[in-house]
Amino acid sequence: MIYYTVIFLIFSIMLIIFSLRSISAKNIVHSIVWLSLFLFALSALFFYLGSSLIGSLEILVYVGAVVTLLAFTLMLTGGKEFE
């Protein structure tokens, strides 16, 4: 029982750290990387909780589409650092 709680707390702490780093990053590329790490950690949490469908959809839809769209938008617009 303790083992499951510790694993859940580790995933939760990772999610909090990745989300805060994504929001507070000054460089937009770093923000996209932290966002993708957050989404991977969230899908890992879903897999851990036994919901493999939601975890798979999280990876396919959000990491595969949204982060890729943000990366292409960054490359096409030539985004600079936040001020």
N, C-alpha and C positions, 0 to 999 in steps of 0.2 A: 504493500500500500504506500509506504513512504517513497519507494522507488518511482512510482507513477507521479506522485506529487512533485518530486524533485525535478523530473524531466519536464513536467508541465511548467514549473517555475522557471526553468532555464529557457524554454521557448518563449515564455511571456516576457522575461527580461530582455531577451534578444529582440523581440518585437518592439518593445519600448525604446531600446537604444537605437535600433535601425530607423524607426519613425522620427525620433528626435534629430538624428543626424541628417536625415533626408530633408527635414524642414529647415534646419539651421545651416546647411551647407552654403558656402558663398559661391562655389563653382557649380554651374548647372550640370556638368558632366558627373561630378561627384554626387549631386542630388539624385540623378537618374540611377546611378549605381547603388546608392543606399536604398532607393525605392525598390529596385529589383531584388535586393537582398531581403528587404522587408516582406515582399510578396512571396519569395521562396520560403522564408521562415514561417509565414502564415500558412502556406500550403503544407509544409512539414507538420505544423500543429494540427491541421485537419487530418492528415494521414495518421498522426499519432492518436487522435481521438476516434479513429475508426471510420471516418467519412472519406473514403478514397475517391468517390465521385466528385465531391466538392473540391478536394485537393487537386485532382486532375484538371478540373475546370479552371481553378485558380491559376495553375501553371499555363494552361493553353490560352485562356482569354486574357488575363491580366499581364502575365510576364511575357507571353508570346506576342500579344497584340499591342497593348497599351504602352509598354516600355519601348518596344520597337518603334511605335509611332512617335513617341517622344524623342528617341534618338534620331530618327530621320528628320523630324522637325528641327532639331538642333543643328543637324548637318546642313539642311537647306537654308536656314535663316542665319547661320553663323552666329549663334548666341554668344553673348559676352557674359562676364561675371555679373552677379547681382551687385547693386550698389547699396 
